[in-house]
Amino acid sequence: MNDVIIIGGSFAGLAAALQLGRARRKVIVLDTSRPRNRFAGHSHGLLGHDHTPPLDILAAARQQLARYPTVRLVIARAEKISGVIDDFCVVTDDHESLRARRVILSYGVADQMPDVPGYTESWGTSIVPCPYCDGFEAAGQHWGLVWSGPQSHNQVRLFLDWTDRLTVFADGHDIAPDIRADLAHRNIPVVDGRIVEIAHHQGHIATVNLDTGSTVAVDILFAHPRNKPSANLHESLGLATMDTPTGVVLKVDERRQTSTPGIYAAGDLSTPILPSVTQASSQGAMAGIFAQQSMLA
Ligand SMILES: Cc1cc2nc3c(=O)[nH]c(=O)nc-3n(C[C@H](O)[C@H](O)[C@H](O)COP(=O)(O)OP(=O)(O)OC[C@H]3O[C@@H](n4cnc5c(N)ncnc54)[C@H](O)[C@@H]3O)c2cc1C
């Protein structure tokens, strides 16, 4: 019997494994090697690893975990989960059945690309979700913001710390008259119509093309497509979730335990606001520690 099975071996899952390995607990990490930021050339904002390719951070973490003999990293997809606290069973796509006393879910979320030519190709290069991740490198340039709901108004105010050249794309949303008045007052143009194409050169945006026939040149586009958990194991377990403006995340308590005893969650899968590598690593470490402490004799 393992102590913990960790499902998802990226920033959150490996941070959990590190704490559990140091506590000499027997751990299996299952991973399919598709971290959310794999499209980005560099990861920003993680202390000691700023401006580093995300896959390099993960490779270093995996290498460092090799010194812990009780931690096993397995490239496999967790397909099924069943059982109760002290006896969970996880089945992989290799048909391996693994048992453990605790489970940590850290399988992240997947961004759902809209059906707009050029969007997927530009995602992570010149279409990005977060100014803390990519704003510094594009400071002072012409930014576009794809409106995604009332929360976008706050993003406009936030973005002004990085640039005063901002264009809002309504992309089919009704923007209330008082918000439009505020944007006009701030000299921020609003472009109506739906985005039908991103014209780009190797992922670098040239223009945003609209169904009205107009084309608007920007240097970088901030967008918040819907996302969904990268696996549906939490659904089969009936875990409680909460809605966010872009998708759902798992509910956890202050010890990162989900609504089912013995199952913990960390990382983007359970982060309602400002998901980041820093948050995922911190939450993963805490999930590992709390899972370990829940097994003390
Ligand atoms: C374009 C872009 C740029 C970003 N830039 C930054 C940045 O500069 N700085 C920053 O702090 N944050 C950045 N982020 C956010 C960052 O990517 C996430 O916050 C972080 O990856 C979350 O880590 P995680 O471990 O929760 O999930 P993920 O990194 O998404 O990892 C989840 C892992 O679980 C695996 N998995 C999924 N399903 C299964 C399964 N059934 N079985 C086994 N394994 C499974 C996946 O393959 C993956 O390896 C960026 C995000 C995007 C989209």
The ligand as a Gaussian input file, in Angstrom:
#p B3LYP/6-31G(d) Opt

LIG

0 1
 C       -0.002000      30.773000     -21.692000
 C        0.209000      30.684000     -20.189000
 C        1.308000      31.304000     -19.617000
 C        1.507000      31.232000     -18.238000
 N        2.584000      31.874000     -17.703000
 C        2.773000      31.830000     -16.369000
 C        3.884000      32.526000     -15.783000
 O        4.683000      33.171000     -16.474000
 N        4.015000      32.465000     -14.427000
 C        3.135000      31.783000     -13.638000
 O        3.317000      31.774000     -12.409000
 N        2.077000      31.119000     -14.166000
 C        1.888000      31.121000     -15.510000
 N        0.811000      30.451000     -16.051000
 C       -0.074000      29.670000     -15.154000
 C        0.550000      28.289000     -14.903000
 O        0.688000      27.606000     -16.120000
 C       -0.347000      27.461000     -13.960000
 O       -0.738000      28.219000     -12.842000
 C        0.413000      26.196000     -13.509000
 O        0.826000      25.435000     -14.625000
 C       -0.485000      25.354000     -12.598000
 O        0.225000      24.226000     -12.187000
 P       -0.561000      22.883000     -11.837000
 O        0.474000      21.944000     -11.323000
 O       -1.752000      23.178000     -11.001000
 O       -1.168000      22.363000     -13.227000
 P       -0.445000      22.063000     -14.597000
 O        0.881000      22.737000     -14.683000
 O       -1.429000      22.366000     -15.679000
 O       -0.158000      20.497000     -14.547000
 C       -1.150000      19.527000     -14.498000
 C       -0.470000      18.202000     -14.835000
 O       -1.399000      17.130000     -14.663000
 C       -1.265000      16.235000     -15.755000
 N       -2.508000      15.467000     -15.889000
 C       -3.711000      15.891000     -16.337000
 N       -4.629000      14.884000     -16.271000
 C       -3.971000      13.806000     -15.765000
 C       -4.362000      12.474000     -15.459000
 N       -5.630000      12.050000     -15.635000
 N       -3.429000      11.623000     -14.983000
 C       -2.132000      12.011000     -14.788000
 N       -1.721000      13.292000     -15.045000
 C       -2.627000      14.167000     -15.526000
 C       -0.932000      17.137000     -16.939000
 O       -0.319000      16.443000     -17.992000
 C        0.008000      18.155000     -16.281000
 O        1.357000      17.715000     -16.337000
 C        0.589000      30.514000     -17.426000
 C       -0.520000      29.891000     -18.012000
 C       -0.711000      29.964000     -19.381000
 C       -1.913000      29.291000     -19.996000

